[in-house]
Amino acid sequence: MRKVLIIAGTRPEAIKVAPVMLELKKYQDQIKVVFCCTGQHRELLSGIFDLFGLTVDHNLALMAPNQTLSGIASRMFSSLEEI
């Protein structure tokens, strides 16, 4: 079985990947879809997930005050090793 990891952190990203995830879920017997949220826009994302009937498998909860883009990227890639 193939495993596909989809990562989204913002509302626009979630809107773009939702149709892809829904299509992949039609092939559950062949493809395991894992959805990972970076936690950048938690409040805005929950409505999108509900709208499309999606659930988050892993929430990285990366947001912290005064962080840099490189800091977010570094923590995100380190967190993915656990998944």
PDB file of N, CA, C and O in Angstrom:
ATOM      1  N   MET A   1       0.845  -1.181   0.000  1.00  0.00           N
ATOM      2  CA  MET A   1       0.000   0.000   0.000  1.00  0.00           C
ATOM      3  C   MET A   1       0.890   1.243   0.000  1.00  0.00           C
ATOM      4  O   MET A   1       1.869   1.321   0.743  1.00  0.00           O
ATOM      5  N   ARG A   2       0.545   2.182  -0.819  1.00  0.00           N
ATOM      6  CA  ARG A   2       1.273   3.451  -0.870  1.00  0.00           C
ATOM      7  C   ARG A   2       0.750   4.382   0.213  1.00  0.00           C
ATOM      8  O   ARG A   2      -0.419   4.320   0.594  1.00  0.00           O
ATOM      9  N   LYS A   3       1.627   5.240   0.698  1.00  0.00           N
ATOM     10  CA  LYS A   3       1.260   6.210   1.719  1.00  0.00           C
ATOM     11  C   LYS A   3       1.520   7.604   1.161  1.00  0.00           C
ATOM     12  O   LYS A   3       2.605   7.882   0.650  1.00  0.00           O
ATOM     13  N   VAL A   4       0.519   8.483   1.261  1.00  0.00           N
ATOM     14  CA  VAL A   4       0.636   9.852   0.776  1.00  0.00           C
ATOM     15  C   VAL A   4       0.472  10.788   1.963  1.00  0.00           C
ATOM     16  O   VAL A   4      -0.531  10.736   2.674  1.00  0.00           O
ATOM     17  N   LEU A   5       1.462  11.640   2.169  1.00  0.00           N
ATOM     18  CA  LEU A   5       1.417  12.633   3.239  1.00  0.00           C
ATOM     19  C   LEU A   5       1.068  13.977   2.622  1.00  0.00           C
ATOM     20  O   LEU A   5       1.757  14.454   1.720  1.00  0.00           O
ATOM     21  N   ILE A   6      -0.006  14.585   3.111  1.00  0.00           N
ATOM     22  CA  ILE A   6      -0.427  15.901   2.642  1.00  0.00           C
ATOM     23  C   ILE A   6      -0.289  16.860   3.812  1.00  0.00           C
ATOM     24  O   ILE A   6      -0.781  16.599   4.910  1.00  0.00           O
ATOM     25  N   ILE A   7       0.393  17.980   3.559  1.00  0.00           N
ATOM     26  CA  ILE A   7       0.647  18.964   4.604  1.00  0.00           C
ATOM     27  C   ILE A   7       0.010  20.285   4.204  1.00  0.00           C
ATOM     28  O   ILE A   7       0.179  20.750   3.077  1.00  0.00           O
ATOM     29  N   ALA A   8      -0.725  20.889   5.136  1.00  0.00           N
ATOM     30  CA  ALA A   8      -1.309  22.210   4.911  1.00  0.00           C
ATOM     31  C   ALA A   8      -1.234  22.990   6.214  1.00  0.00           C
ATOM     32  O   ALA A   8      -1.309  22.418   7.302  1.00  0.00           O
ATOM     33  N   GLY A   9      -1.084  24.297   6.090  1.00  0.00           N
ATOM     34  CA  GLY A   9      -1.002  25.112   7.289  1.00  0.00           C
ATOM     35  C   GLY A   9      -1.901  26.326   7.246  1.00  0.00           C
ATOM     36  O   GLY A   9      -2.251  26.885   8.286  1.00  0.00           O
ATOM     37  N   THR A  10      -2.277  26.734   6.048  1.00  0.00           N
ATOM     38  CA  THR A  10      -3.111  27.921   5.913  1.00  0.00           C
ATOM     39  C   THR A  10      -4.440  27.553   5.262  1.00  0.00           C
ATOM     40  O   THR A  10      -4.585  26.487   4.662  1.00  0.00           O
ATOM     41  N   ARG A  11      -5.386  28.442   5.391  1.00  0.00           N
ATOM     42  CA  ARG A  11      -6.711  28.194   4.821  1.00  0.00           C
ATOM     43  C   ARG A  11      -6.649  28.005   3.301  1.00  0.00           C
ATOM     44  O   ARG A  11      -7.256  27.064   2.789  1.00  0.00           O
ATOM     45  N   PRO A  12      -5.935  28.870   2.558  1.00  0.00           N
ATOM     46  CA  PRO A  12      -5.853  28.648   1.107  1.00  0.00           C
ATOM     47  C   PRO A  12      -5.240  27.298   0.744  1.00  0.00           C
ATOM     48  O   PRO A  12      -5.670  26.657  -0.215  1.00  0.00           O
ATOM     49  N   GLU A  13      -4.245  26.868   1.503  1.00  0.00           N
ATOM     50  CA  GLU A  13      -3.641  25.558   1.232  1.00  0.00           C
ATOM     51  C   GLU A  13      -4.653  24.442   1.454  1.00  0.00           C
ATOM     52  O   GLU A  13      -4.748  23.512   0.653  1.00  0.00           O
ATOM     53  N   ALA A  14      -5.404  24.539   2.543  1.00  0.00           N
ATOM     54  CA  ALA A  14      -6.399  23.508   2.854  1.00  0.00           C
ATOM     55  C   ALA A  14      -7.478  23.445   1.776  1.00  0.00           C
ATOM     56  O   ALA A  14      -7.916  22.359   1.396  1.00  0.00           O
ATOM     57  N   ILE A  15      -7.904  24.601   1.288  1.00  0.00           N
ATOM     58  CA  ILE A  15      -8.920  24.639   0.234  1.00  0.00           C
ATOM     59  C   ILE A  15      -8.395  23.973  -1.040  1.00  0.00           C
ATOM     60  O   ILE A  15      -9.138  23.285  -1.739  1.00  0.00           O
ATOM     61  N   LYS A  16      -7.119  24.182  -1.333  1.00  0.00           N
ATOM     62  CA  LYS A  16      -6.533  23.604  -2.551  1.00  0.00           C
ATOM     63  C   LYS A  16      -6.325  22.099  -2.448  1.00  0.00           C
ATOM     64  O   LYS A  16      -6.515  21.383  -3.431  1.00  0.00           O
ATOM     65  N   VAL A  17      -5.939  21.611  -1.273  1.00  0.00           N
ATOM     66  CA  VAL A  17      -5.657  20.174  -1.155  1.00  0.00           C
ATOM     67  C   VAL A  17      -6.894  19.343  -0.826  1.00  0.00           C
ATOM     68  O   VAL A  17      -6.868  18.124  -0.991  1.00  0.00           O
ATOM     69  N   ALA A  18      -7.966  19.966  -0.369  1.00  0.00           N
ATOM     70  CA  ALA A  18      -9.169  19.214   0.014  1.00  0.00           C
ATOM     71  C   ALA A  18      -9.699  18.338  -1.120  1.00  0.00           C
ATOM     72  O   ALA A  18      -9.962  17.160  -0.881  1.00  0.00           O
ATOM     73  N   PRO A  19      -9.871  18.852  -2.342  1.00  0.00           N
ATOM     74  CA  PRO A  19     -10.361  17.977  -3.418  1.00  0.00           C
ATOM     75  C   PRO A  19      -9.407  16.822  -3.722  1.00  0.00           C
ATOM     76  O   PRO A  19      -9.844  15.725  -4.068  1.00  0.00           O
ATOM     77  N   VAL A  20      -8.113  17.072  -3.594  1.00  0.00           N
ATOM     78  CA  VAL A  20      -7.125  16.013  -3.824  1.00  0.00           C
ATOM     79  C   VAL A  20      -7.285  14.920  -2.773  1.00  0.00           C
ATOM     80  O   VAL A  20      -7.273  13.731  -3.094  1.00  0.00           O
ATOM     81  N   MET A  21      -7.437  15.334  -1.512  1.00  0.00           N
ATOM     82  CA  MET A  21      -7.614  14.361  -0.434  1.00  0.00           C
ATOM     83  C   MET A  21      -8.889  13.552  -0.617  1.00  0.00           C
ATOM     84  O   MET A  21      -8.892  12.337  -0.422  1.00  0.00           O
ATOM     85  N   LEU A  22      -9.962  14.221  -0.988  1.00  0.00           N
ATOM     86  CA  LEU A  22     -11.231  13.518  -1.182  1.00  0.00           C
ATOM     87  C   LEU A  22     -11.124  12.496  -2.308  1.00  0.00           C
ATOM     88  O   LEU A  22     -11.679  11.401  -2.213  1.00  0.00           O
ATOM     89  N   GLU A  23     -10.419  12.848  -3.362  1.00  0.00           N
ATOM     90  CA  GLU A  23     -10.234  11.910  -4.477  1.00  0.00           C
ATOM     91  C   GLU A  23      -9.363  10.727  -4.046  1.00  0.00           C
ATOM     92  O   GLU A  23      -9.673   9.580  -4.369  1.00  0.00           O
ATOM     93  N   LEU A  24      -8.287  10.997  -3.329  1.00  0.00           N
ATOM     94  CA  LEU A  24      -7.406   9.918  -2.870  1.00  0.00           C
ATOM     95  C   LEU A  24      -8.124   8.960  -1.922  1.00  0.00           C
ATOM     96  O   LEU A  24      -7.854   7.759  -1.927  1.00  0.00           O
ATOM     97  N   LYS A  25      -9.034   9.488  -1.113  1.00  0.00           N
ATOM     98  CA  LYS A  25      -9.757   8.633  -0.159  1.00  0.00           C
ATOM     99  C   LYS A  25     -10.654   7.613  -0.858  1.00  0.00           C
ATOM    100  O   LYS A  25     -11.060   6.625  -0.247  1.00  0.00           O
ATOM    101  N   LYS A  26     -10.959   7.843  -2.117  1.00  0.00           N
ATOM    102  CA  LYS A  26     -11.739   6.866  -2.878  1.00  0.00           C
ATOM    103  C   LYS A  26     -10.950   5.583  -3.106  1.00  0.00           C
ATOM    104  O   LYS A  26     -11.521   4.541  -3.428  1.00  0.00           O
ATOM    105  N   TYR A  27      -9.647   5.666  -2.938  1.00  0.00           N
ATOM    106  CA  TYR A  27      -8.759   4.521  -3.175  1.00  0.00           C
ATOM    107  C   TYR A  27      -8.116   4.050  -1.874  1.00  0.00           C
ATOM    108  O   TYR A  27      -6.936   3.701  -1.843  1.00  0.00           O
ATOM    109  N   GLN A  28      -8.908   4.045  -0.799  1.00  0.00           N
ATOM    110  CA  GLN A  28      -8.400   3.678   0.525  1.00  0.00           C
ATOM    111  C   GLN A  28      -7.771   2.293   0.569  1.00  0.00           C
ATOM    112  O   GLN A  28      -6.885   2.036   1.384  1.00  0.00           O
ATOM    113  N   ASP A  29      -8.221   1.411  -0.295  1.00  0.00           N
ATOM    114  CA  ASP A  29      -7.667   0.055  -0.299  1.00  0.00           C
ATOM    115  C   ASP A  29      -6.272   0.010  -0.927  1.00  0.00           C
ATOM    116  O   ASP A  29      -5.552  -0.975  -0.761  1.00  0.00           O
ATOM    117  N   GLN A  30      -5.890   1.063  -1.643  1.00  0.00           N
ATOM    118  CA  GLN A  30      -4.584   1.110  -2.303  1.00  0.00           C
ATOM    119  C   GLN A  30      -3.671   2.206  -1.756  1.00  0.00           C
ATOM    120  O   GLN A  30      -2.447   2.090  -1.817  1.00  0.00           O
ATOM    121  N   ILE A  31      -4.271   3.266  -1.224  1.00  0.00           N
ATOM    122  CA  ILE A  31      -3.506   4.436  -0.793  1.00  0.00           C
ATOM    123  C   ILE A  31      -3.924   4.834   0.620  1.00  0.00           C
ATOM    124  O   ILE A  31      -5.110   5.002   0.904  1.00  0.00           O
ATOM    125  N   LYS A  32      -2.946   4.981   1.491  1.00  0.00           N
ATOM    126  CA  LYS A  32      -3.217   5.508   2.830  1.00  0.00           C
ATOM    127  C   LYS A  32      -2.891   6.999   2.797  1.00  0.00           C
ATOM    128  O   LYS A  32      -1.752   7.385   2.538  1.00  0.00           O
ATOM    129  N   VAL A  33      -3.889   7.829   3.059  1.00  0.00           N
ATOM    130  CA  VAL A  33      -3.719   9.274   3.050  1.00  0.00           C
ATOM    131  C   VAL A  33      -3.533   9.748   4.485  1.00  0.00           C
ATOM    132  O   VAL A  33      -4.355   9.461   5.356  1.00  0.00           O
ATOM    133  N   VAL A  34      -2.454  10.472   4.723  1.00  0.00           N
ATOM    134  CA  VAL A  34      -2.169  11.029   6.039  1.00  0.00           C
ATOM    135  C   VAL A  34      -2.176  12.546   5.892  1.00  0.00           C
ATOM    136  O   VAL A  34      -1.430  13.105   5.088  1.00  0.00           O
ATOM    137  N   PHE A  35      -3.030  13.208   6.680  1.00  0.00           N
ATOM    138  CA  PHE A  35      -3.147  14.662   6.599  1.00  0.00           C
ATOM    139  C   PHE A  35      -2.492  15.288   7.814  1.00  0.00           C
ATOM    140  O   PHE A  35      -2.830  14.976   8.956  1.00  0.00           O
ATOM    141  N   CYS A  36      -1.554  16.171   7.548  1.00  0.00           N
ATOM    142  CA  CYS A  36      -0.786  16.825   8.598  1.00  0.00           C
ATOM    143  C   CYS A  36      -1.037  18.330   8.521  1.00  0.00           C
ATOM    144  O   CYS A  36      -0.926  18.928   7.451  1.00  0.00           O
ATOM    145  N   CYS A  37      -1.370  18.928   9.643  1.00  0.00           N
ATOM    146  CA  CYS A  37      -1.621  20.361   9.720  1.00  0.00           C
ATOM    147  C   CYS A  37      -0.471  21.015  10.489  1.00  0.00           C
ATOM    148  O   CYS A  37      -0.073  20.532  11.549  1.00  0.00           O
ATOM    149  N   THR A  38       0.058  22.111   9.950  1.00  0.00           N
ATOM    150  CA  THR A  38       1.153  22.792  10.638  1.00  0.00           C
ATOM    151  C   THR A  38       0.650  23.661  11.780  1.00  0.00           C
ATOM    152  O   THR A  38       1.427  24.039  12.656  1.00  0.00           O
ATOM    153  N   GLY A  39      -0.633  23.982  11.782  1.00  0.00           N
ATOM    154  CA  GLY A  39      -1.211  24.766  12.869  1.00  0.00           C
ATOM    155  C   GLY A  39      -1.049  26.262  12.706  1.00  0.00           C
ATOM    156  O   GLY A  39      -1.175  26.997  13.686  1.00  0.00           O
ATOM    157  N   GLN A  40      -0.774  26.740  11.500  1.00  0.00           N
ATOM    158  CA  GLN A  40      -0.581  28.165  11.283  1.00  0.00           C
ATOM    159  C   GLN A  40      -1.878  28.958  11.463  1.00  0.00           C
ATOM    160  O   GLN A  40      -1.864  30.026  12.074  1.00  0.00           O
ATOM    161  N   HIS A  41      -2.975  28.459  10.950  1.00  0.00           N
ATOM    162  CA  HIS A  41      -4.265  29.152  11.044  1.00  0.00           C
ATOM    163  C   HIS A  41      -5.311  28.201  11.618  1.00  0.00           C
ATOM    164  O   HIS A  41      -6.302  27.893  10.956  1.00  0.00           O
ATOM    165  N   ARG A  42      -5.096  27.747  12.821  1.00  0.00           N
ATOM    166  CA  ARG A  42      -5.978  26.742  13.435  1.00  0.00           C
ATOM    167  C   ARG A  42      -7.449  27.121  13.385  1.00  0.00           C
ATOM    168  O   ARG A  42      -8.292  26.316  12.989  1.00  0.00           O
ATOM    169  N   GLU A  43      -7.755  28.349  13.788  1.00  0.00           N
ATOM    170  CA  GLU A  43      -9.161  28.767  13.866  1.00  0.00           C
ATOM    171  C   GLU A  43      -9.817  28.778  12.489  1.00  0.00           C
ATOM    172  O   GLU A  43     -10.966  28.362  12.340  1.00  0.00           O
ATOM    173  N   LEU A  44      -9.095  29.250  11.496  1.00  0.00           N
ATOM    174  CA  LEU A  44      -9.649  29.331  10.141  1.00  0.00           C
ATOM    175  C   LEU A  44      -9.750  27.965   9.475  1.00  0.00           C
ATOM    176  O   LEU A  44     -10.635  27.736   8.650  1.00  0.00           O
ATOM    177  N   LEU A  45      -8.854  27.066   9.829  1.00  0.00           N
ATOM    178  CA  LEU A  45      -8.827  25.756   9.177  1.00  0.00           C
ATOM    179  C   LEU A  45      -9.960  24.841   9.613  1.00  0.00           C
ATOM    180  O   LEU A  45     -10.446  24.037   8.817  1.00  0.00           O
ATOM    181  N   SER A  46     -10.383  24.951  10.860  1.00  0.00           N
ATOM    182  CA  SER A  46     -11.397  24.008  11.351  1.00  0.00           C
ATOM    183  C   SER A  46     -12.679  24.083  10.527  1.00  0.00           C
ATOM    184  O   SER A  46     -13.307  23.053  10.279  1.00  0.00           O
ATOM    185  N   GLY A  47     -13.076  25.267  10.102  1.00  0.00           N
ATOM    186  CA  GLY A  47     -14.270  25.405   9.273  1.00  0.00           C
ATOM    187  C   GLY A  47     -14.116  24.740   7.919  1.00  0.00           C
ATOM    188  O   GLY A  47     -15.066  24.157   7.395  1.00  0.00           O
ATOM    189  N   ILE A  48     -12.927  24.826   7.354  1.00  0.00           N
ATOM    190  CA  ILE A  48     -12.655  24.190   6.056  1.00  0.00           C
ATOM    191  C   ILE A  48     -12.698  22.677   6.200  1.00  0.00           C
ATOM    192  O   ILE A  48     -13.264  21.985   5.354  1.00  0.00           O
ATOM    193  N   PHE A  49     -12.100  22.160   7.275  1.00  0.00           N
ATOM    194  CA  PHE A  49     -12.102  20.713   7.498  1.00  0.00           C
ATOM    195  C   PHE A  49     -13.531  20.206   7.649  1.00  0.00           C
ATOM    196  O   PHE A  49     -13.894  19.169   7.092  1.00  0.00           O
ATOM    197  N   ASP A  50     -14.335  20.942   8.402  1.00  0.00           N
ATOM    198  CA  ASP A  50     -15.732  20.549   8.589  1.00  0.00           C
ATOM    199  C   ASP A  50     -16.493  20.587   7.262  1.00  0.00           C
ATOM    200  O   ASP A  50     -17.276  19.686   6.960  1.00  0.00           O
ATOM    201  N   LEU A  51     -16.258  21.627   6.484  1.00  0.00           N
ATOM    202  CA  LEU A  51     -16.949  21.790   5.205  1.00  0.00           C
ATOM    203  C   LEU A  51     -16.706  20.603   4.274  1.00  0.00           C
ATOM    204  O   LEU A  51     -17.629  20.133   3.609  1.00  0.00           O
ATOM    205  N   PHE A  52     -15.470  20.123   4.230  1.00  0.00           N
ATOM    206  CA  PHE A  52     -15.117  19.023   3.341  1.00  0.00           C
ATOM    207  C   PHE A  52     -15.170  17.659   4.025  1.00  0.00           C
ATOM    208  O   PHE A  52     -14.944  16.636   3.379  1.00  0.00           O
ATOM    209  N   GLY A  53     -15.468  17.631   5.326  1.00  0.00           N
ATOM    210  CA  GLY A  53     -15.524  16.358   6.042  1.00  0.00           C
ATOM    211  C   GLY A  53     -14.160  15.717   6.228  1.00  0.00           C
ATOM    212  O   GLY A  53     -14.040  14.492   6.202  1.00  0.00           O
ATOM    213  N   LEU A  54     -13.132  16.534   6.414  1.00  0.00           N
ATOM    214  CA  LEU A  54     -11.769  16.031   6.569  1.00  0.00           C
ATOM    215  C   LEU A  54     -11.356  16.025   8.034  1.00  0.00           C
ATOM    216  O   LEU A  54     -11.828  16.834   8.833  1.00  0.00           O
ATOM    217  N   THR A  55     -10.477  15.110   8.366  1.00  0.00           N
ATOM    218  CA  THR A  55      -9.926  15.071   9.718  1.00  0.00           C
ATOM    219  C   THR A  55      -8.409  15.160   9.639  1.00  0.00           C
ATOM    220  O   THR A  55      -7.788  14.672   8.695  1.00  0.00           O
ATOM    221  N   VAL A  56      -7.834  15.789  10.641  1.00  0.00           N
ATOM    222  CA  VAL A  56      -6.384  15.949  10.716  1.00  0.00           C
ATOM    223  C   VAL A  56      -5.805  14.741  11.440  1.00  0.00           C
ATOM    224  O   VAL A  56      -6.240  14.401  12.540  1.00  0.00           O
ATOM    225  N   ASP A  57      -4.830  14.100  10.822  1.00  0.00           N
ATOM    226  CA  ASP A  57      -4.169  12.960  11.453  1.00  0.00           C
ATOM    227  C   ASP A  57      -3.074  13.412  12.414  1.00  0.00           C
ATOM    228  O   ASP A  57      -2.863  12.796  13.458  1.00  0.00           O
ATOM    229  N   HIS A  58      -2.381  14.489  12.058  1.00  0.00           N
ATOM    230  CA  HIS A  58      -1.296  15.011  12.891  1.00  0.00           C
ATOM    231  C   HIS A  58      -1.337  16.531  12.875  1.00  0.00           C
ATOM    232  O   HIS A  58      -1.384  17.143  11.808  1.00  0.00           O
ATOM    233  N   ASN A  59      -1.319  17.142  14.057  1.00  0.00           N
ATOM    234  CA  ASN A  59      -1.243  18.595  14.164  1.00  0.00           C
ATOM    235  C   ASN A  59       0.118  18.939  14.746  1.00  0.00           C
ATOM    236  O   ASN A  59       0.405  18.608  15.897  1.00  0.00           O
ATOM    237  N   LEU A  60       0.947  19.592  13.966  1.00  0.00           N
ATOM    238  CA  LEU A  60       2.301  19.911  14.404  1.00  0.00           C
ATOM    239  C   LEU A  60       2.346  21.086  15.372  1.00  0.00           C
ATOM    240  O   LEU A  60       3.319  21.234  16.113  1.00  0.00           O
ATOM    241  N   ALA A  61       1.305  21.930  15.382  1.00  0.00           N
ATOM    242  CA  ALA A  61       1.212  23.073  16.302  1.00  0.00           C
ATOM    243  C   ALA A  61       2.529  23.846  16.350  1.00  0.00           C
ATOM    244  O   ALA A  61       3.127  23.992  17.416  1.00  0.00           O
ATOM    245  N   LEU A  62       2.971  24.330  15.219  1.00  0.00           N
ATOM    246  CA  LEU A  62       4.280  24.964  15.098  1.00  0.00           C
ATOM    247  C   LEU A  62       4.325  26.434  15.477  1.00  0.00           C
ATOM    248  O   LEU A  62       5.411  26.980  15.675  1.00  0.00           O
ATOM    249  N   MET A  63       3.200  27.076  15.582  1.00  0.00           N
ATOM    250  CA  MET A  63       3.213  28.517  15.756  1.00  0.00           C
ATOM    251  C   MET A  63       3.717  28.927  17.134  1.00  0.00           C
ATOM    252  O   MET A  63       3.360  28.340  18.155  1.00  0.00           O
ATOM    253  N   ALA A  64       4.562  29.960  17.123  1.00  0.00           N
ATOM    254  CA  ALA A  64       5.120  30.538  18.343  1.00  0.00           C
ATOM    255  C   ALA A  64       5.339  32.028  18.079  1.00  0.00           C
ATOM    256  O   ALA A  64       5.519  32.432  16.930  1.00  0.00           O
ATOM    257  N   PRO A  65       5.324  32.840  19.123  1.00  0.00           N
ATOM    258  CA  PRO A  65       5.515  34.280  18.922  1.00  0.00           C
ATOM    259  C   PRO A  65       6.898  34.606  18.343  1.00  0.00           C
ATOM    260  O   PRO A  65       7.892  33.961  18.676  1.00  0.00           O
ATOM    261  N   ASN A  66       6.937  35.598  17.489  1.00  0.00           N
ATOM    262  CA  ASN A  66       8.183  36.153  16.945  1.00  0.00           C
ATOM    263  C   ASN A  66       9.103  35.127  16.289  1.00  0.00           C
ATOM    264  O   ASN A  66      10.324  35.233  16.406  1.00  0.00           O
ATOM    265  N   GLN A  67       8.552  34.167  15.619  1.00  0.00           N
ATOM    266  CA  GLN A  67       9.400  33.167  14.965  1.00  0.00           C
ATOM    267  C   GLN A  67       9.713  33.581  13.533  1.00  0.00           C
ATOM    268  O   GLN A  67       8.994  34.372  12.922  1.00  0.00           O
ATOM    269  N   THR A  68      10.780  33.040  13.027  1.00  0.00           N
ATOM    270  CA  THR A  68      11.191  33.332  11.655  1.00  0.00           C
ATOM    271  C   THR A  68      10.691  32.228  10.730  1.00  0.00           C
ATOM    272  O   THR A  68      10.327  31.141  11.179  1.00  0.00           O
ATOM    273  N   LEU A  69      10.679  32.521   9.447  1.00  0.00           N
ATOM    274  CA  LEU A  69      10.268  31.526   8.465  1.00  0.00           C
ATOM    275  C   LEU A  69      11.197  30.315   8.507  1.00  0.00           C
ATOM    276  O   LEU A  69      10.744  29.174   8.411  1.00  0.00           O
ATOM    277  N   SER A  70      12.489  30.567   8.649  1.00  0.00           N
ATOM    278  CA  SER A  70      13.432  29.444   8.719  1.00  0.00           C
ATOM    279  C   SER A  70      13.217  28.625   9.988  1.00  0.00           C
ATOM    280  O   SER A  70      13.417  27.411   9.982  1.00  0.00           O
ATOM    281  N   GLY A  71      12.816  29.272  11.065  1.00  0.00           N
ATOM    282  CA  GLY A  71      12.518  28.547  12.305  1.00  0.00           C
ATOM    283  C   GLY A  71      11.307  27.643  12.154  1.00  0.00           C
ATOM    284  O   GLY A  71      11.311  26.505  12.622  1.00  0.00           O
ATOM    285  N   ILE A  72      10.266  28.157  11.496  1.00  0.00           N
ATOM    286  CA  ILE A  72       9.069  27.345  11.247  1.00  0.00           C
ATOM    287  C   ILE A  72       9.430  26.141  10.375  1.00  0.00           C
ATOM    288  O   ILE A  72       9.054  25.008  10.676  1.00  0.00           O
ATOM    289  N   ALA A  73      10.163  26.402   9.292  1.00  0.00           N
ATOM    290  CA  ALA A  73      10.531  25.321   8.369  1.00  0.00           C
ATOM    291  C   ALA A  73      11.377  24.266   9.071  1.00  0.00           C
ATOM    292  O   ALA A  73      11.167  23.067   8.883  1.00  0.00           O
ATOM    293  N   SER A  74      12.317  24.708   9.869  1.00  0.00           N
ATOM    294  CA  SER A  74      13.189  23.774  10.588  1.00  0.00           C
ATOM    295  C   SER A  74      12.393  22.887  11.536  1.00  0.00           C
ATOM    296  O   SER A  74      12.583  21.671  11.565  1.00  0.00           O
ATOM    297  N   ARG A  75      11.493  23.503  12.318  1.00  0.00           N
ATOM    298  CA  ARG A  75      10.681  22.722  13.262  1.00  0.00           C
ATOM    299  C   ARG A  75       9.717  21.802  12.527  1.00  0.00           C
ATOM    300  O   ARG A  75       9.450  20.692  12.987  1.00  0.00           O
ATOM    301  N   MET A  76       9.189  22.252  11.384  1.00  0.00           N
ATOM    302  CA  MET A  76       8.264  21.414  10.632  1.00  0.00           C
ATOM    303  C   MET A  76       8.963  20.159  10.118  1.00  0.00           C
ATOM    304  O   MET A  76       8.463  19.047  10.292  1.00  0.00           O
ATOM    305  N   PHE A  77      10.118  20.339   9.486  1.00  0.00           N
ATOM    306  CA  PHE A  77      10.818  19.177   8.936  1.00  0.00           C
ATOM    307  C   PHE A  77      11.280  18.229  10.035  1.00  0.00           C
ATOM    308  O   PHE A  77      11.271  17.013   9.843  1.00  0.00           O
ATOM    309  N   SER A  78      11.682  18.764  11.177  1.00  0.00           N
ATOM    310  CA  SER A  78      12.068  17.901  12.304  1.00  0.00           C
ATOM    311  C   SER A  78      10.872  17.111  12.813  1.00  0.00           C
ATOM    312  O   SER A  78      11.006  15.939  13.164  1.00  0.00           O
ATOM    313  N   SER A  79       9.702  17.742  12.855  1.00  0.00           N
ATOM    314  CA  SER A  79       8.487  17.074  13.339  1.00  0.00           C
ATOM    315  C   SER A  79       8.030  15.961  12.409  1.00  0.00           C
ATOM    316  O   SER A  79       7.412  14.995  12.857  1.00  0.00           O
ATOM    317  N   LEU A  80       8.323  16.084  11.134  1.00  0.00           N
ATOM    318  CA  LEU A  80       7.869  15.090  10.164  1.00  0.00           C
ATOM    319  C   LEU A  80       8.552  13.741  10.341  1.00  0.00           C
ATOM    320  O   LEU A  80       8.015  12.720   9.911  1.00  0.00           O
ATOM    321  N   GLU A  81       9.715  13.717  10.959  1.00  0.00           N
ATOM    322  CA  GLU A  81      10.407  12.445  11.184  1.00  0.00           C
ATOM    323  C   GLU A  81       9.564  11.501  12.028  1.00  0.00           C
ATOM    324  O   GLU A  81       9.625  10.285  11.846  1.00  0.00           O
ATOM    325  N   GLU A  82       8.780  12.048  12.948  1.00  0.00           N
ATOM    326  CA  GLU A  82       7.937  11.234  13.825  1.00  0.00           C
ATOM    327  C   GLU A  82       6.751  10.631  13.079  1.00  0.00           C
ATOM    328  O   GLU A  82       6.188   9.626  13.513  1.00  0.00           O
ATOM    329  N   ILE A  83       6.377  11.234  11.971  1.00  0.00           N
ATOM    330  CA  ILE A  83       5.217  10.784  11.208  1.00  0.00           C
ATOM    331  C   ILE A  83       5.674   9.763  10.214  1.00  0.00           C
ATOM    332  O   ILE A  83       4.863   9.237   9.452  1.00  0.00           O
TER     333      ILE A  83
END
